[in-house]
């Protein structure tokens, strides 16, 4: 449930769901996100969900804080069911050229490469949010024995498609960018495609992601398509 609704600047509403970061809280955020998206209100021009917050931006020429707050409070979020989630399979190659931080992971987690990969590929991940760079999904929750801090010194360039871990989350770098997450492998799939104007994200908040390990030959075959 929303703990508090407040102004954020002149033309946005800040919905606070509390301080906890877990699937239960985030599922509530996504219910409101999907319900507002379904309403397709003309005066709302952007929805930004995060782990435990939702920012609703609106056109100040068409509405105001009180009206948007009332709209949010009267939403029937119970109609937004978890079974609307899409399950998406993402192929990942963990060849040495892509597993840039596997040695660090072995040291930090105190388990060997094979066990790290077994743990990583044996579960489903829930998309809490997308952001930082366009379409980057934040996927939880890693098991306790798979959680590691960020790199002490972030990389200036993380390759596009890198699949990485930090703390309780996994993510996928949708573009080459700076970053400090622990890189486990790389996917040949475009997780964000800006040529698709209506829905550029392959993975959206509330979706379920399953990673599938592939070899280098299979990885390269995607580039030949």
C-alpha positions as CSV (number, residue, x, y, z in Angstrom):
1,X,0.0,0.0,0.0
2,X,1.0,3.6,-0.6
3,X,2.4,5.2,2.6
4,X,2.3,8.7,1.4
5,X,1.5,10.8,-1.7
6,X,3.2,14.2,-2.0
7,X,4.3,16.8,-4.5
8,X,7.5,16.4,-6.4
9,X,8.3,19.7,-8.0
10,X,5.6,21.6,-9.9
11,X,4.3,18.8,-12.1
12,X,4.8,15.4,-10.5
13,X,3.4,13.2,-7.8
14,X,5.6,11.1,-5.5
15,X,4.1,7.9,-4.3
16,X,6.0,6.4,-1.4
17,X,5.5,2.7,-0.6
18,X,8.0,2.6,2.4
19,X,11.7,1.9,2.8
20,X,11.8,-1.9,2.3
21,X,13.2,-3.3,-0.9
22,X,11.6,-6.6,-1.7
23,X,9.3,-8.3,-4.2
24,X,6.2,-7.8,-2.1
25,X,6.6,-4.0,-1.8
26,X,7.7,-3.7,-5.4
27,X,4.6,-5.7,-6.6
28,X,2.4,-3.0,-5.1
29,X,4.4,-0.3,-6.9
30,X,3.9,-2.2,-10.2
31,X,0.2,-2.7,-9.6
32,X,-0.2,1.1,-9.4
33,X,2.1,1.6,-12.4
34,X,0.1,-0.9,-14.5
35,X,-3.3,0.4,-13.4
36,X,-2.3,4.0,-14.2
37,X,-0.9,2.9,-17.6
38,X,-4.2,1.1,-18.3
39,X,-6.2,4.2,-17.5
40,X,-4.2,6.0,-20.2
41,X,-5.0,9.4,-18.8
42,X,-4.2,12.2,-21.2
43,X,-2.8,14.6,-18.6
44,X,-0.3,12.0,-17.3
45,X,2.8,12.1,-19.5
46,X,5.2,9.8,-17.7
47,X,5.3,7.0,-15.1
48,X,8.5,6.1,-13.3
49,X,8.4,3.1,-11.0
50,X,11.4,2.2,-8.8
51,X,12.0,-0.4,-6.0
52,X,9.5,1.2,-3.6
53,X,8.5,4.5,-5.2
54,X,6.4,5.6,-8.1
55,X,6.7,9.1,-9.7
56,X,3.7,10.2,-11.8
57,X,4.5,13.2,-14.0
58,X,1.6,15.3,-15.4
59,X,0.8,18.2,-17.7
60,X,0.3,21.2,-15.4
61,X,-1.8,22.9,-18.2
62,X,-4.4,20.1,-18.0
63,X,-4.5,19.1,-14.3
64,X,-3.0,19.6,-10.9
65,X,-1.7,17.8,-7.8
66,X,-5.0,17.4,-6.1
67,X,-6.7,15.8,-9.2
68,X,-3.8,13.4,-9.8
69,X,-3.7,12.5,-6.1
70,X,-7.4,11.7,-6.1
71,X,-7.0,9.6,-9.3
72,X,-4.3,7.5,-7.7
73,X,-6.2,7.1,-4.4
74,X,-9.3,5.9,-6.4
75,X,-7.5,3.4,-8.6
76,X,-8.8,-0.2,-8.5
77,X,-5.4,-1.8,-8.4
78,X,-6.9,-5.2,-7.5
79,X,-7.8,-5.6,-11.2
80,X,-4.1,-5.6,-11.9
81,X,-3.1,-9.2,-11.3
82,X,0.4,-10.7,-11.1
83,X,-0.5,-13.2,-13.8
84,X,-0.3,-10.4,-16.4
85,X,3.5,-10.8,-16.1
86,X,5.4,-12.0,-19.1
87,X,8.1,-14.7,-18.7
88,X,11.1,-14.0,-20.9
89,X,14.1,-16.2,-21.6
90,X,17.4,-14.4,-22.0
91,X,20.4,-16.4,-23.5
92,X,23.7,-15.7,-21.8
93,X,27.2,-16.7,-22.8
94,X,29.7,-17.0,-20.0
95,X,32.8,-17.6,-22.1
96,X,36.0,-16.2,-20.6
97,X,35.9,-13.1,-22.9
98,X,32.5,-12.2,-21.4
99,X,32.9,-13.3,-17.7
100,X,35.0,-10.4,-16.8
101,X,34.5,-10.6,-13.1
102,X,34.3,-14.4,-12.5
103,X,37.5,-14.5,-10.6
104,X,36.4,-11.7,-8.3
105,X,33.0,-13.5,-7.8
106,X,34.8,-16.7,-6.9
107,X,36.8,-14.9,-4.3
108,X,34.0,-12.8,-2.9
109,X,31.4,-15.6,-2.8
110,X,34.0,-18.3,-1.8
111,X,32.5,-20.7,-4.3
112,X,33.8,-21.9,-7.7
113,X,32.8,-20.9,-11.2
114,X,30.6,-23.9,-11.8
115,X,28.6,-23.4,-8.6
116,X,28.2,-19.7,-9.4
117,X,26.8,-20.5,-12.8
118,X,24.6,-23.3,-11.4
119,X,23.1,-20.9,-8.8
120,X,22.6,-18.1,-11.3
121,X,20.9,-20.1,-14.0
122,X,18.7,-22.2,-11.7
123,X,16.2,-19.6,-10.7
124,X,13.7,-17.1,-12.0
125,X,14.1,-13.3,-11.6
126,X,11.5,-10.6,-11.0
127,X,11.9,-7.2,-12.8
128,X,11.6,-4.5,-10.1
129,X,12.2,-1.6,-12.4
130,X,14.1,-0.4,-15.5
131,X,16.4,2.6,-15.6
132,X,19.9,4.1,-15.1
133,X,20.4,3.6,-18.8
134,X,17.4,3.1,-21.1
135,X,15.7,-0.2,-20.7
136,X,18.2,-1.7,-18.2
137,X,16.2,-4.1,-16.0
138,X,16.9,-4.5,-12.3
139,X,16.2,-8.2,-11.6
140,X,15.8,-9.7,-8.1
141,X,16.3,-11.5,-6.0
142,X,19.7,-13.2,-5.9
143,X,20.1,-15.8,-3.2
144,X,22.0,-14.7,-0.1
145,X,25.0,-16.7,-1.1
146,X,25.2,-14.9,-4.5
147,X,25.3,-11.3,-3.2
148,X,28.4,-9.2,-3.7
149,X,29.2,-5.5,-3.5
150,X,29.9,-3.3,-6.5
151,X,33.5,-3.0,-7.9
152,X,35.7,-0.8,-5.8
153,X,36.6,1.0,-9.0
154,X,33.8,1.2,-11.7
155,X,34.7,0.5,-15.3
156,X,34.7,3.4,-17.7
157,X,33.1,1.2,-20.4
158,X,30.9,-1.9,-19.7
159,X,30.1,-3.8,-23.0
160,X,26.6,-3.7,-24.2
161,X,24.7,-6.9,-23.3
162,X,26.7,-7.5,-20.2
163,X,24.9,-9.5,-17.5
164,X,26.0,-8.5,-14.1
165,X,25.4,-8.8,-10.4
166,X,25.5,-6.7,-7.3
167,X,23.9,-7.0,-3.9
168,X,20.5,-8.6,-4.4
169,X,20.1,-7.8,-8.1
170,X,21.1,-8.9,-11.5
171,X,20.9,-6.6,-14.5
172,X,21.6,-6.3,-18.2
173,X,23.5,-3.4,-19.7
174,X,21.4,-2.3,-22.7
175,X,24.2,0.0,-24.0
176,X,27.9,0.4,-23.5
177,X,28.2,2.6,-20.5
178,X,30.2,3.2,-17.3
179,X,29.3,0.8,-14.5
180,X,30.5,-1.0,-11.4
181,X,28.5,-4.2,-11.4
182,X,30.2,-7.7,-11.4
183,X,30.0,-9.0,-15.0
184,X,29.1,-12.7,-15.3
185,X,28.4,-13.0,-19.0
186,X,26.9,-11.4,-22.1
187,X,23.6,-11.8,-24.0
188,X,23.4,-11.4,-27.8
189,X,19.7,-10.3,-27.4
190,X,18.8,-6.6,-27.7
191,X,16.9,-5.9,-24.5
192,X,16.2,-2.3,-25.5
193,X,15.3,-1.4,-29.1
194,X,14.7,2.3,-29.7
195,X,13.4,1.7,-33.2
196,X,10.2,0.3,-31.5
197,X,8.6,3.5,-30.4
198,X,5.6,2.1,-28.6
199,X,7.4,-0.6,-26.6
200,X,11.2,-0.5,-26.9
201,X,11.8,-2.5,-23.7
202,X,12.0,-6.3,-24.0
203,X,11.7,-6.6,-20.2
204,X,9.3,-4.4,-18.2
205,X,8.5,-4.0,-14.5
206,X,6.7,-7.1,-13.2
207,X,8.0,-9.4,-15.8
208,X,9.8,-12.7,-15.0
209,X,13.2,-13.4,-16.5
210,X,14.8,-16.8,-16.9
211,X,18.5,-16.9,-18.0
212,X,19.6,-19.7,-20.3
213,X,23.3,-20.5,-20.6
214,X,24.6,-20.8,-24.2
215,X,28.0,-21.6,-25.7
216,X,30.1,-19.2,-27.8
217,X,29.0,-20.9,-31.1
218,X,25.4,-20.3,-30.2
219,X,26.1,-16.7,-29.1
220,X,27.8,-15.9,-32.4
221,X,25.0,-17.4,-34.4
222,X,22.7,-14.6,-33.1
223,X,24.9,-12.1,-34.8
224,X,24.5,-14.0,-38.1
225,X,20.7,-13.7,-38.1
